[in-house]
């Protein structure tokens, strides 16, 4: 079945639930979807050219559908072709005021600020929404755009104006992914050289930079934390395939491991998983890269202690550290591992607040503070009724439910749909007993 982005946005998944019968090993092959966190800035970057851009491997998920609605609402031609193809054509200068209701639905709405300033000299952006996983600063975006020549006023919304952006040195006070992306998009058409220090370099940031280079931008240092951008007069159109989603791939690895199945995940970029393997190795997860695929093998999950028998930890951080979007996934997997491990979520103070749901299922977890949880396993989990508070917590609950005894119900699955394409259909193809029902 091929869902289109129009179908996704038309359904009301907030009123839907997943009903899962646990205890079945997952078996078979699954293909990774396109990277949501690459698709969102790349859609925004299409505003930088007046030529058409054809995007392929675009994930059919809610956040992407909302982003496309945002750009369509400011006069950009958007053609959703199905099969992961979307044509974006900003032939004329787009309108500069973003829809407040759509901005409230996704944090990525802030990514339109840089392209609108570069193309139209103005961006009026309401406060962005998104997951409530802690304080998420936009200061990095604002300071970077100001250094490039924009003036910014804040009165319930951000009103940004620029009488021509200019390249120059930027040092970000934190390696913000979206802050880096906004700075890059604003700089590619700014006269002169822009050097961004302390830049984020996650795989999706790299994909955005390579996309812009394919359209004629001059960017050096892709994959490092220093980006050098030479401003060009204009960008051309083109075609681009969104990179595979390494977070989704790692989530499937976790699913395979806890259900003691044998699954193969196709369409992976091995280099995008290098930060994942050290953390999963500490949990005893058996996964091997075979060309552009990953094979997950069944076997006992056992925590690998540090030298001297000390309790190990998995801690997140900016790339190439363990990805923050996988701490919830790692915690769920850890409940099924023999041994004790500390999960240290450094970046978001509300990310771990879902663990009470896993404790209710039978997990042995001590939440030390908003950033640290100690997990002792393996725990025998039992089906429960839960609500998904955010994308990654929802996936962690799904992992726990698939290895639990009995039936679990996860409500508010719209949160999971925001980050995982047709997850119920794809898991059923692997043998999972999961149904989507009206709540």
Number of C-alpha atoms within 10 A of each C-alpha: 7 10 15 20 25 18 14 22 17 10 12 12 22 16 13 17 22 21 22 24 20 24 20 17 20 25 20 15 17 18 14 24 25 25 24 28 24 24 26 25 27 24 23 27 25 30 28 28 23 20 17 19 23 17 21 20 20 29 29 29 26 28 27 25 22 23 25 23 17 21 25 18 17 16 16 22 18 18 14 18 14 17 16 20 20 21 17 26 23 21 14 15 16 19 17 21 17 20 17 17 12 18 21 15 17 20 19 21 28 26 26 27 29 32 27 26 25 25 22 20 18 24 26 24 23 22 17 20 18 18 17 13 17 12 10 16 11 15 14 21 22 23 20 25 28 17 17 22 19 25 16 18 12 12 7 9 14 18 19 23 23 19 13 17 25 22 21 19 14 20 16 20 13 16 20 22 19 22 25 26 27 25 28 29 30 29 33 33 26 24 17 15 19 24 21 23 19 18 28 28 25 24 24 27 23 19 25 26 30 18 21 25 15 16 21 17 23 19 21 16 15 20 18 16 16 18 23 20 26 20 21 16 10 15 19 16 19 17 14 20 16 25 26 26 27 27 24 22 24 22 23 23 26 26 27 30 31 27 25 21 21 20 24 22 21 19 19 22 19 14 9 17 20 15 16 18 16 14 22 23 15 20 31 19 27 19 22 13 15 13 11 11 20 23 19 24 19 19 15 16 24 19 25 21 16 11 8 6 8 11 15 19 21 20 19 21 15 17 19 18 16 21 21 21 19 24 24 25 26 20 26 26 30 34 29 27 25 19 19 24 26 21 23 22 24 15 19 15 17 16 25 22 17 19 22 14 18 23 15 15 23 17 24 22 22 15 17 11 12 16 18 20 21 19 25 20 20 19 19 14 24 20 23 20 16 22 17 23 20 21 21 26 28 26 28 26 25 28 23 29 31 27 26 25 18 15 18 24 22 23 25 21 24 24 24 27 22 25 26 27 21 18 14 19 14 17 19 13 14 19 14 21 18 23 15 17 13 11 15
